[in-house]
């Protein structure tokens, strides 16, 4: 079953995440769906995100991968965290002018409070282009709510969005 993940942070004053805020004029505007153990984002590169001619910038690729990993922590672990390590391996150039790419992520394991997330980025032709292992330092849910504005987990469901305004 595919489940669209709502971004409850979008209603918070001052929220302007480069990766996922729909209101950031220069941001990536990422959206996510949950499919089984995975979170998936389909994203269409704009020309301003290229590094080399018609090639998606490696730093943008890293950002896309880091962002989806954070949403794995939000959705699957029902808390928040911060990136402690991001290891990216670029296998093939990602075209920035051939349509949407797909980013998939899933939790591999927890080591105490460190979430290890596997991320794969597929080009427009569905060929694997980039892989990453992202380690997130996670906070207890109470700390995430108090200091990092983590909402009640059920507010990531479209049906409940009106509750946080």
Buried (B, 14 or more C-beta within 10 A) or exposed (E): EEBEBBBBBBBEEEBEBEBBBEEBEEBBBBBBEBEEEBBBBBBEBEEEBBBEEBBBBBEBBBBBBBBBBBBBBBBBBBBBBEBEEBEBEBEEBBBBEEEEBBBBBBBBEEEEBBBBBBBBBBBBEEEEBBBBBBBBBBBEBEEBBEEEEBBEBEBBEEEBBEEBE
